[in-house]
């Protein structure tokens, strides 16, 4: 690596550049199934201006960089580059402003969703986008994350009002405004949402908040088979019930979660977790409808969370499903994939996934934000057995083809990273040339997270 490049970076960062193998290893991958790739060094900028100088230097020397937040992505987004640097965003951890009267806030990129909600809890507002991990809000924006409450509150695309982004050439730009709507030019904010660090490095996020509901009620309902559970969720949405959460755990996942999260009085059966947000009167009306639909599909009596502690335990179990699967063994890996289809096709698509995995001997827990047609399959495998990975990838290929056949998408919220690049070519072959033109205009030297989303 060029001596001048290293001298410039050391002069700028002083002790905030690390060549330590352990530090590089800790920033070499996310929660994905890839082997780690160690960068040449890890850089720890302290503010926008310092990050701008880093990117100017790296762009001058045409050296690749990968931004790294909390490392919770699942598709290989933050796998390192052995010819370049990883930029840790850990110092970008401040909440800049909260405007509860206008239901918005501005945060630095490495503020986590839990950190933000802890700060908001006494202000009558909350941030509703909740992927399973306690991810950073910059990373959630870069991957266009979603979560259990998307059916009611939307995704990162609908809650991000504006951004501060440092471009490959070091320019610092701000998009959006605090206004609730705008017609001012191209929607650059949503261009960066889901760009996975390939167009610029997000350093600040301006977010829409929601009022804390008057009444929150959570319940669990179990079903004799997977079709009945999924059909129930489909009918709830088609009936127009304004439910806040309707989450599916299949039999395998319930078996794992009961043990891992110590859930009591539940069986290893396909299960729906429900949550209702609103006034006491509106919740009662919604609950009556959901109970009737569930009963008509052979659902059990509802098991209600009696208090906040029990409600939190239910949803913590749901958020911990990935970690519960990883805890199944010491030398295993978990191949996670997600697809999303129109709600009318969700029963058929999940049935297809379950049928394809039967009789393989592989554990395949499934969870789903079934209220918006999105579900995840986590296949546990032994990395030393190459045939297992080949079979899983073949299954993933078939599931992707099925989702596209149903007018769905290859990913509802995980993003592309490394793992789904070939699938993006299947879904949007006509879009890829335009995406590459946009990439080249923002990053002509291809230094920003190269090799992710598509190849140039």
C-alpha positions as CSV (number, residue, x, y, z in Angstrom):
1,X,0.0,0.0,0.0
2,X,1.3,3.5,-0.9
3,X,3.4,5.0,1.9
4,X,2.0,8.5,1.2
5,X,-1.6,7.2,1.7
6,X,-0.7,5.7,5.1
7,X,1.3,8.8,6.2
8,X,-1.6,11.1,5.3
9,X,-4.1,8.9,7.2
10,X,-1.8,8.5,10.3
11,X,-1.2,12.3,10.3
12,X,-5.0,12.9,10.2
13,X,-6.2,10.2,12.7
14,X,-3.2,9.8,15.0
15,X,-4.1,6.9,17.3
16,X,-7.5,6.4,15.7
17,X,-6.2,4.1,13.1
18,X,-5.7,0.4,14.0
19,X,-3.6,-2.2,12.2
20,X,-4.3,-4.8,15.0
21,X,-5.4,-8.2,13.8
22,X,-8.0,-8.5,16.5
23,X,-9.5,-5.1,15.7
24,X,-9.5,-5.8,11.9
25,X,-11.1,-9.2,12.6
26,X,-13.9,-7.6,14.6
27,X,-14.7,-5.3,11.6
28,X,-14.3,-8.0,8.9
29,X,-18.0,-9.2,8.5
30,X,-21.5,-8.9,9.9
31,X,-24.0,-11.5,11.1
32,X,-23.8,-13.3,7.8
33,X,-22.5,-16.8,6.7
34,X,-19.4,-15.5,5.0
35,X,-15.8,-16.0,6.1
36,X,-14.3,-12.7,7.4
37,X,-12.1,-10.7,5.1
38,X,-9.7,-8.5,7.1
39,X,-9.1,-4.9,5.8
40,X,-5.7,-3.3,5.8
41,X,-6.7,-1.2,8.8
42,X,-9.7,0.1,10.7
43,X,-10.2,3.9,10.8
44,X,-12.2,5.7,13.5
45,X,-13.2,9.2,12.4
46,X,-14.7,11.5,14.9
47,X,-16.9,13.8,12.8
48,X,-18.1,14.7,9.3
49,X,-15.2,16.8,8.5
50,X,-12.7,14.2,9.4
51,X,-14.6,11.5,7.4
52,X,-14.6,13.9,4.5
53,X,-10.8,14.2,4.6
54,X,-10.4,10.4,4.8
55,X,-12.6,9.9,1.7
56,X,-10.7,12.6,-0.2
57,X,-7.4,10.8,0.6
58,X,-8.8,7.3,-0.3
59,X,-10.4,8.6,-3.5
60,X,-7.1,10.2,-4.5
61,X,-5.3,6.9,-4.1
62,X,-8.3,4.8,-5.4
63,X,-8.4,2.7,-2.2
64,X,-11.7,1.0,-1.3
65,X,-13.5,1.7,2.0
66,X,-16.3,-0.1,3.8
67,X,-18.4,1.7,6.4
68,X,-19.1,-0.4,9.5
69,X,-21.8,0.3,12.1
70,X,-22.9,-2.4,14.5
71,X,-22.2,-5.3,12.1
72,X,-25.7,-6.8,12.3
73,X,-26.5,-7.1,8.6
74,X,-27.2,-10.5,7.2
75,X,-26.3,-10.5,3.5
76,X,-22.5,-9.7,3.5
77,X,-22.9,-5.9,3.4
78,X,-19.9,-5.2,5.6
79,X,-17.5,-8.0,4.7
80,X,-14.1,-6.3,4.6
81,X,-11.9,-5.6,1.6
82,X,-8.3,-6.8,1.9
83,X,-7.1,-4.1,-0.4
84,X,-8.6,-1.3,1.6
85,X,-9.9,0.1,4.9
86,X,-13.0,-0.3,7.0
87,X,-14.3,2.9,8.5
88,X,-15.9,2.4,12.0
89,X,-18.8,4.7,12.7
90,X,-18.6,4.1,16.4
91,X,-17.9,7.8,17.3
92,X,-21.0,8.9,15.4
93,X,-23.2,8.0,18.4
94,X,-25.0,11.3,19.5
95,X,-28.6,12.2,19.4
96,X,-28.5,15.7,17.8
97,X,-32.1,17.0,18.4
98,X,-35.5,15.8,19.3
99,X,-38.6,17.8,18.3
100,X,-41.5,15.9,20.0
101,X,-44.0,18.6,19.0
102,X,-43.3,17.9,15.3
103,X,-42.7,14.2,15.8
104,X,-39.1,14.2,14.4
105,X,-35.5,13.9,15.5
106,X,-32.0,13.9,14.1
107,X,-29.4,11.4,15.1
108,X,-25.9,10.5,14.2
109,X,-25.5,7.2,12.2
110,X,-24.3,4.9,15.0
111,X,-27.1,5.7,17.4
112,X,-29.0,2.4,17.9
113,X,-32.7,2.1,17.8
114,X,-32.8,1.0,21.4
115,X,-30.7,4.0,22.4
116,X,-33.0,6.3,20.7
117,X,-36.2,4.8,22.2
118,X,-34.7,4.9,25.7
119,X,-34.1,8.6,25.2
120,X,-37.6,9.2,23.8
121,X,-39.5,7.2,26.4
122,X,-40.5,10.2,28.6
123,X,-41.4,12.4,25.6
124,X,-44.6,10.7,24.5
125,X,-43.1,9.6,21.1
126,X,-41.2,6.6,19.9
127,X,-39.3,5.3,16.8
128,X,-41.2,2.2,15.5
129,X,-38.8,0.5,13.0
130,X,-37.5,-2.5,14.9
131,X,-35.4,-5.1,13.1
132,X,-34.4,-8.1,15.2
133,X,-31.0,-6.7,16.1
134,X,-30.2,-3.5,18.0
135,X,-28.9,-2.1,14.8
136,X,-27.5,1.4,14.1
137,X,-29.9,3.8,12.5
138,X,-27.4,4.7,9.8
139,X,-27.0,1.0,9.0
140,X,-30.8,0.5,9.1
141,X,-31.1,3.4,6.6
142,X,-28.3,2.1,4.3
143,X,-30.0,-1.4,4.2
144,X,-33.6,0.0,4.1
145,X,-34.5,-2.0,7.2
146,X,-37.9,-2.9,8.4
147,X,-39.2,-4.9,11.4
148,X,-42.2,-6.2,13.2
149,X,-44.2,-3.0,13.2
150,X,-43.8,-2.3,9.4
151,X,-47.4,-3.4,8.8
152,X,-48.6,-0.4,10.8
153,X,-45.8,2.2,10.7
154,X,-43.9,1.5,7.5
155,X,-40.2,1.0,6.9
156,X,-37.1,3.1,6.9
157,X,-38.0,4.4,3.5
158,X,-41.2,5.9,5.0
159,X,-39.6,7.3,8.2
160,X,-36.4,8.9,6.9
161,X,-37.0,12.6,6.2
162,X,-33.4,13.6,5.4
163,X,-29.8,12.7,5.6
164,X,-26.3,14.0,5.9
165,X,-24.0,12.0,3.6
166,X,-20.3,12.2,2.8
167,X,-19.6,11.4,-0.8
168,X,-16.6,9.5,-2.3
169,X,-14.9,12.8,-3.2
170,X,-15.3,14.1,0.3
171,X,-18.2,16.4,-0.4
172,X,-20.7,16.7,2.5
173,X,-24.3,17.0,1.4
174,X,-27.7,17.3,3.3
175,X,-30.9,16.0,1.8
176,X,-34.5,16.6,2.8
177,X,-35.8,19.0,5.4
178,X,-37.9,19.0,8.6
179,X,-41.0,19.7,6.5
180,X,-43.4,16.8,6.2
181,X,-43.5,16.9,2.4
182,X,-41.5,18.5,-0.4
183,X,-41.5,18.8,-4.2
184,X,-38.0,20.2,-4.3
185,X,-36.1,18.3,-7.0
186,X,-35.0,14.7,-7.1
187,X,-35.7,12.5,-4.1
188,X,-32.0,12.0,-3.1
189,X,-32.9,10.9,0.4
190,X,-34.6,7.8,-0.9
191,X,-31.8,7.2,-3.3
192,X,-29.4,6.7,-0.4
193,X,-31.9,4.7,1.6
194,X,-31.1,1.1,0.6
195,X,-27.8,2.0,-1.2
196,X,-25.8,-0.1,1.2
197,X,-22.9,2.3,1.5
198,X,-22.1,2.2,-2.2
199,X,-23.1,5.8,-3.1
200,X,-22.0,7.6,0.1
201,X,-21.5,7.2,3.8
202,X,-24.5,8.3,5.9
203,X,-23.5,10.2,9.0
204,X,-26.7,11.7,10.2
205,X,-30.4,10.6,9.8
206,X,-33.5,12.8,10.2
207,X,-36.4,10.5,11.3
208,X,-40.1,10.7,11.6
209,X,-41.4,9.6,15.1
210,X,-44.8,8.3,16.2
211,X,-46.9,9.1,19.2
212,X,-46.9,6.4,21.9
213,X,-50.4,4.8,21.8
214,X,-52.9,5.2,24.6
215,X,-53.3,1.4,24.8
216,X,-50.9,-1.4,23.8
217,X,-52.0,-5.0,24.1
218,X,-50.1,-8.2,23.0
219,X,-51.3,-11.8,22.6
220,X,-50.1,-15.1,21.3
221,X,-52.2,-17.6,19.3
222,X,-51.2,-21.1,18.3
223,X,-52.4,-23.1,15.3
224,X,-52.4,-26.8,14.4
225,X,-50.6,-26.2,11.1
226,X,-48.6,-23.5,9.2
227,X,-51.3,-22.9,6.6
228,X,-53.9,-22.0,9.2
229,X,-51.5,-19.5,10.9
230,X,-50.5,-17.8,7.6
231,X,-54.1,-17.7,6.3
232,X,-55.2,-16.0,9.5
233,X,-52.6,-13.3,9.1
234,X,-53.6,-12.8,5.5
235,X,-57.3,-12.5,6.4
236,X,-56.6,-10.0,9.2
237,X,-54.8,-7.7,6.7
238,X,-57.5,-8.2,4.0
239,X,-60.2,-7.4,6.5
240,X,-58.5,-4.0,7.1
241,X,-57.7,-4.5,10.8
242,X,-55.2,-1.7,11.8
243,X,-53.0,-4.2,13.7
244,X,-49.6,-3.0,14.8
245,X,-47.8,-6.4,14.7
246,X,-48.7,-9.8,13.4
247,X,-45.6,-12.1,13.4
248,X,-45.3,-15.7,12.5
249,X,-43.0,-18.3,14.0
250,X,-43.2,-21.8,12.5
251,X,-43.0,-25.0,14.5
252,X,-39.2,-25.3,14.4
253,X,-38.7,-21.7,15.4
254,X,-41.1,-22.0,18.3
255,X,-39.3,-25.1,19.6
256,X,-36.0,-23.1,19.6
257,X,-37.5,-19.9,21.0
258,X,-39.3,-21.7,23.8
259,X,-36.0,-23.1,25.0
260,X,-33.8,-20.0,24.3
261,X,-36.2,-17.3,25.6
262,X,-37.8,-19.5,28.3
263,X,-41.3,-19.0,27.0
264,X,-43.9,-20.6,29.3
265,X,-47.2,-22.3,28.6
266,X,-46.6,-22.5,24.9
267,X,-46.2,-25.5,22.6
268,X,-43.9,-26.1,19.6
269,X,-46.7,-25.2,17.1
270,X,-47.0,-22.6,14.4
271,X,-47.7,-19.4,16.3
272,X,-48.8,-15.8,15.6
273,X,-47.7,-13.0,17.9
274,X,-50.2,-10.1,17.8
275,X,-50.0,-6.5,19.1
276,X,-52.7,-3.8,19.0
277,X,-52.0,-0.1,19.3
278,X,-54.7,2.5,19.7
279,X,-57.3,3.7,22.2
280,X,-58.9,1.1,24.5
281,X,-62.1,1.2,22.4
282,X,-60.4,0.8,19.0
283,X,-58.2,-2.0,20.4
284,X,-61.3,-3.8,21.7
285,X,-62.9,-3.6,18.2
286,X,-59.7,-4.9,16.5
287,X,-59.2,-7.7,19.0
288,X,-62.8,-8.9,18.6
289,X,-62.3,-9.2,14.8
290,X,-58.8,-10.9,15.1
291,X,-60.1,-13.4,17.7
292,X,-63.0,-14.4,15.4
293,X,-60.7,-14.8,12.4
294,X,-58.2,-16.8,14.4
295,X,-60.9,-19.1,15.9
296,X,-62.3,-19.7,12.4
297,X,-58.9,-21.0,11.4
298,X,-58.6,-23.3,14.4
299,X,-56.5,-21.0,16.4
300,X,-56.1,-21.5,20.2
301,X,-57.4,-19.2,22.9
302,X,-55.4,-16.0,23.1
303,X,-52.6,-15.9,25.7
304,X,-52.5,-12.3,26.8
305,X,-49.4,-10.4,28.1
306,X,-50.7,-9.4,31.5
307,X,-48.3,-6.4,31.9
308,X,-45.4,-4.5,30.2
309,X,-42.9,-7.0,31.5
310,X,-44.6,-9.9,29.9
311,X,-45.2,-8.0,26.7
312,X,-41.5,-7.1,26.5
313,X,-40.6,-10.8,27.0
314,X,-42.8,-11.8,24.1
315,X,-41.2,-9.3,21.7
316,X,-37.7,-9.9,23.0
317,X,-38.2,-13.6,22.1
318,X,-39.3,-12.6,18.6
319,X,-36.4,-10.2,18.2
320,X,-33.9,-12.8,19.4
321,X,-34.9,-15.5,16.9
322,X,-31.6,-15.2,14.9
323,X,-29.5,-15.5,18.1
324,X,-31.6,-18.4,19.3
325,X,-30.9,-20.2,16.1
326,X,-27.2,-19.5,16.3
327,X,-27.2,-20.9,19.8
328,X,-28.2,-24.3,18.4
329,X,-24.6,-25.4,18.1
330,X,-20.9,-24.4,18.5
331,X,-19.7,-25.1,14.9
332,X,-22.7,-24.1,12.9
333,X,-23.6,-21.3,10.5
334,X,-27.0,-19.9,9.7
335,X,-28.0,-19.1,6.1
336,X,-30.7,-16.5,6.3
337,X,-32.8,-15.4,3.4
338,X,-35.9,-13.3,3.0
339,X,-38.5,-12.7,0.3
340,X,-41.6,-10.6,0.2
341,X,-44.8,-11.3,-1.9
342,X,-48.2,-9.7,-2.3
343,X,-50.3,-10.6,0.7
344,X,-52.7,-12.7,-1.3
345,X,-49.7,-15.0,-2.2
346,X,-48.2,-15.4,1.2
347,X,-49.8,-18.7,2.1
348,X,-48.7,-20.4,-1.1
349,X,-45.1,-19.0,-0.9
350,X,-44.6,-20.1,2.7
351,X,-46.1,-23.5,2.0
352,X,-43.7,-23.8,-0.9
353,X,-40.7,-23.0,1.3
354,X,-41.7,-25.5,4.0
355,X,-42.3,-28.2,1.4
356,X,-39.0,-27.7,-0.3
357,X,-37.2,-28.1,3.1
358,X,-39.0,-31.2,4.3
359,X,-37.0,-34.5,4.5
360,X,-33.7,-32.7,4.2
361,X,-32.6,-33.3,7.8
362,X,-31.8,-29.6,8.1
363,X,-33.4,-27.4,10.7
364,X,-35.2,-24.5,8.9
365,X,-36.8,-22.1,11.4
366,X,-39.1,-19.6,9.7
367,X,-40.3,-16.2,11.0
368,X,-42.3,-13.7,9.1
369,X,-43.7,-10.2,9.1
370,X,-46.6,-11.9,7.5
371,X,-48.8,-8.8,7.7
372,X,-46.9,-7.3,4.9
373,X,-46.0,-10.5,3.0
374,X,-42.4,-10.7,4.2
375,X,-40.9,-13.8,5.7
376,X,-37.4,-15.2,6.6
377,X,-36.0,-18.7,6.5
378,X,-32.9,-19.5,8.7
379,X,-31.3,-22.7,7.7
380,X,-28.8,-24.2,10.1
381,X,-25.8,-26.0,8.6
382,X,-22.3,-27.4,9.2
383,X,-19.8,-25.3,7.1
384,X,-17.5,-28.3,7.0
385,X,-20.1,-30.2,5.0
386,X,-19.9,-28.5,1.5
387,X,-22.9,-30.5,0.2
388,X,-25.2,-28.9,2.9
389,X,-24.4,-25.3,1.7
390,X,-24.9,-26.3,-2.0
391,X,-28.3,-27.7,-1.1
392,X,-29.3,-24.6,0.8
393,X,-28.2,-22.3,-2.0
394,X,-30.2,-24.4,-4.4
395,X,-33.2,-24.1,-2.1
396,X,-32.7,-20.3,-1.9
397,X,-32.6,-20.2,-5.7
398,X,-35.9,-22.0,-6.0
399,X,-37.5,-19.8,-3.3
400,X,-36.3,-16.6,-5.1
401,X,-37.8,-17.9,-8.4
402,X,-41.1,-18.6,-6.7
403,X,-41.3,-15.1,-5.1
404,X,-40.6,-13.5,-8.5
405,X,-43.2,-15.8,-10.2
406,X,-45.6,-14.3,-7.7
407,X,-44.7,-10.7,-8.5
408,X,-42.8,-10.5,-5.3
409,X,-39.2,-9.3,-4.5
410,X,-36.0,-11.1,-3.7
411,X,-35.7,-9.2,-0.4
412,X,-38.2,-7.3,1.7
413,X,-35.7,-5.8,4.1
414,X,-32.3,-7.5,4.2
415,X,-30.9,-5.9,1.1
416,X,-28.5,-7.3,-1.5
417,X,-24.9,-7.2,-0.1
418,X,-22.9,-10.1,-1.5
419,X,-25.4,-12.9,-1.1
420,X,-28.2,-11.6,-3.4
421,X,-26.3,-10.0,-6.3
422,X,-27.2,-12.8,-8.7
423,X,-30.8,-12.5,-7.6
424,X,-30.9,-8.8,-8.3
425,X,-29.9,-9.6,-11.9
426,X,-33.0,-11.9,-12.0
427,X,-35.4,-9.3,-10.6
428,X,-34.1,-6.1,-12.3
429,X,-32.0,-7.0,-15.4
430,X,-33.3,-3.8,-17.1
431,X,-32.5,-1.6,-14.1
432,X,-28.9,-2.7,-13.5
433,X,-27.3,-0.6,-16.3
434,X,-29.0,2.5,-14.9
435,X,-28.0,1.6,-11.3
436,X,-24.4,1.3,-12.5
437,X,-24.6,4.7,-14.2
438,X,-25.8,6.2,-10.9
439,X,-23.0,4.5,-9.0
440,X,-20.3,5.7,-11.4
441,X,-21.6,9.3,-11.2
442,X,-21.4,9.3,-7.4
443,X,-18.3,7.2,-7.1
444,X,-16.3,7.1,-10.4
445,X,-13.3,5.4,-8.8
446,X,-15.5,2.7,-7.2
447,X,-14.1,3.1,-3.7
448,X,-17.3,2.9,-1.7
449,X,-18.1,-0.7,-0.6
450,X,-17.1,-2.2,-4.0
451,X,-18.4,-5.6,-5.0
452,X,-21.7,-5.1,-3.0
453,X,-25.1,-4.9,-4.7
454,X,-23.6,-5.5,-8.2
455,X,-20.2,-5.8,-9.8
456,X,-18.5,-3.0,-11.8
